[in-house]
Amino acid sequence: MINKDLLEILACPECKGPVKLDEEKKGLVCEKCSLLYPIQDGIPVMLVEKAQKLGV
């Protein structure tokens, strides 16, 4: 779904923390901010405005 090398350098634009791939939700998750950044056509959309808040 996403290149492993790219995943290693991506960071949450909100807190600058690490993100993890969640294949089930089809996006990148920042656990600190509880945000899910969608992946569209294989490209992560790393915009806070486009992120979904995860239920805590």
C-alpha positions as CSV (number, residue, x, y, z in Angstrom):
1,M,0.0,0.0,0.0
2,I,2.8,2.4,0.9
3,N,6.6,2.3,0.5
4,K,8.3,1.2,3.7
5,D,11.1,3.8,3.3
6,L,8.5,6.6,2.8
7,L,6.6,5.5,6.0
8,E,9.8,5.8,8.0
9,I,10.3,9.5,7.2
10,L,6.7,10.6,7.4
11,A,5.6,12.4,10.6
12,C,2.3,13.8,11.9
13,P,2.0,17.4,10.8
14,E,0.2,18.3,14.0
15,C,2.7,17.0,16.7
16,K,5.7,16.0,14.4
17,G,5.5,12.5,16.0
18,P,5.6,9.1,14.2
19,V,2.7,7.7,12.2
20,K,1.9,4.0,11.8
21,L,0.2,2.3,8.8
22,D,-3.3,1.0,9.6
23,E,-4.2,-1.2,6.6
24,E,-7.7,-1.9,8.0
25,K,-8.6,1.8,8.2
26,K,-6.6,2.6,5.0
27,G,-4.5,5.4,6.4
28,L,-1.7,6.5,8.7
29,V,-2.4,6.8,12.4
30,C,-0.8,9.2,14.9
31,E,-1.5,7.7,18.3
32,K,-0.5,10.8,20.2
33,C,-3.0,13.1,18.4
34,S,-5.6,10.3,17.7
35,L,-5.7,11.2,14.0
36,L,-6.0,9.1,10.9
37,Y,-4.5,10.5,7.7
38,P,-6.1,8.9,4.7
39,I,-4.2,7.3,1.8
40,Q,-5.7,8.1,-1.6
41,D,-4.4,6.3,-4.7
42,G,-1.3,5.2,-2.8
43,I,-0.5,8.8,-1.6
44,P,-0.7,9.8,2.0
45,V,-2.7,13.0,2.6
46,M,-0.8,14.5,5.4
47,L,-3.1,17.5,6.0
48,V,-4.6,18.1,9.5
49,E,-7.7,19.4,7.8
50,K,-8.2,16.1,6.0
51,A,-7.4,13.9,9.0
52,Q,-10.2,12.0,10.8
53,K,-10.3,12.1,14.6
54,L,-10.2,8.6,16.1
55,G,-12.5,7.7,19.0
56,V,-10.6,7.7,22.2
